[in-house]
Amino acid sequence: QVQFVESGGGLVQPGGALRLSCAASGFTFSDLVMTWYRQVPGKERELVATITSDGDSTMYADSVKGRFTISRENAKNTVYLQMNGLKSEDSALYYCNAVRLWRGVPPWPIPESYLYDSWGQGTQVTVSS
């Protein structure tokens, strides 16, 4: 079955950096757009970044542009999120998912029906001094 395992979160001071990883399985990773989302308690899940199957095209939420970088390693079925210049408002539970119902550059935002129903446990990022 489809599985996402996120890791790399932690506690970091404002201005610091973290690199998140997501190992995916249960589908042909190299065929699909990959995404990172984040969620804080009481709020809807927010799309943070997307990357096409070949890694050539990326998109970011305005709130993270210029600070976050999404990348992927198809040979390892893994997608990454490099987060620099972290702010307190970046504190959230971060998840990845794949766009199963789209090929090429995806729409923004991505309808959740385009994603897999299963989500990983996420990785917690806390930015605090």
N, C-alpha and C positions, 0 to 999 in steps of 0.2 A: 504494500500500500504506500501511498504518498506520505513522505515524512520530511519534516524540516527540523534541523537541530541548530539553534542559534547559540553562539558563545562569544566571549570577549568583553562583555559588559563589566561595569565596576563603578567604583567611586573615584571621581576625578575632580580636581579643582578647576574653577573657571579659567578658561584659556588653555586648558590641557587637551590631550588627544587620546583617542581610543580607536582600536581597529576591531570591528565586529566581523564575525564569520558566520556563514550559514551553510551547513552541509545538507544537500537535498538528495532524496532517493525516491524510487517508485515511478519515475517517469524519465523520458529522454531529456536530460538537463540541457543539452546543447541545442535543442530545438526551440526552447521557450524564453520569452522575456522574463527576467527576474526582477523582483521588487523588494524594497525595504519599506516597512510601515513602522509607526510608533503609536503608542497609546498611553495616556495617563488616566488614572481613575476618574470616572465620571464624564469622560469625553470620548468622542468617537475616534476610531482608529484613523490615523492620518498617513497618507501616502508621502513618503520622504524622497524616494529615488527609484528610478527604473533603469534597466540596461537591456539592450536588445540581445538576441541570442549570440550574435557574433561579437558583441562588445563594442560595436562601432558607434552606437548612439546611446546617449545617456540623458536623463532629464531629472530635475531636482525641484523640490518645493522651494518657493521663494525664500522661506525662512532659513534654508541651509545652503543656498547657492554660494559658491566661493569658499565654503568651509568643509563640506562633505564631498567625498568621492566614492562612487560605486564602481566596482570592478568584478570580474568573474574569472574563474579558471575552469574551463569546461572539462579538462582532463581529470579534475578532482571533484567535479560536481559541486562546486563551492562558489558562493558569491560573498563579496566583502563590502564593508562600508567603513572607509577611513573617515574619521570625524576629527577635525582640527578646530581650534578656537572655540571649544565647547562653552556653552552658556547655561545658566540655570534652567532656562526654558527648554533645553534639549533633554532634560531629565524625563525619562519615560521607559516603558517596556518596548523593546525593539524586536520586530518580527520580520521574517522574509516569507515570500510566497512566489508562486509562478503564475504567469498569465496563460492559462490553458486554452482560452478561446480567442486568441489573437496571434497574428504573426506580423513581424515588422515593428515599426515605431508605434507604441500603444497610445490610446487616448489618455488625456489627463483631465480629471481623475479617471481611474480605471474602475468600471463597475465591478462590485465585489462578486457578481455572478460569473465574471470572467476568470476568477481565481479558483484555486482548489479550496474545497470546504475545510480541509484539515489545516490547522495551524500548529506551529510548534509551541513550546513553552515560553519562548522569547528569552531575551537577555536584558537584564535591568541596567540602565545607565543612570547614574546619579551624579549631577554636577553641583558641587557644594564646597564652600570653603570651611 
